[in-house]
Amino acid sequence: MLNLKEASLHLSQRTPDENIGFNYTYKYFNQTINPTLDVDFVYILPYKKGTKMNVEELDYLGEKYSNNKKKPKGWKAYSFKSDAPQEIYPARKGVL
């Protein structure tokens, strides 16, 4: 069992007139690191079968509008456009 009195840490200023500063860093990965890919998987698009769509590859906006000029490894994004309004179907079960 952990004794909190033994585990606690007390900080104090060397000089009461000085400010106390600190720094920290963190990393966040919004992805699976080293995923296993099934290259034979066929993605189903959320449109009615036979619908004609214009597909356009999108740019990584960070290259143009942010300090992070490097495109992330494996970056792919697409836009789907149609001349007529289309119904969009859910990609999975659930409430949308």
Secondary structure, DSSP 4 states (H G I P E B T S, - for coil): ---HHHH------SSTTSPP----------S-SSPPP-TTPPPPPSS-TT---EEEEPP-THHHHSS--SPPTT---EEEE-SS------SSSS--
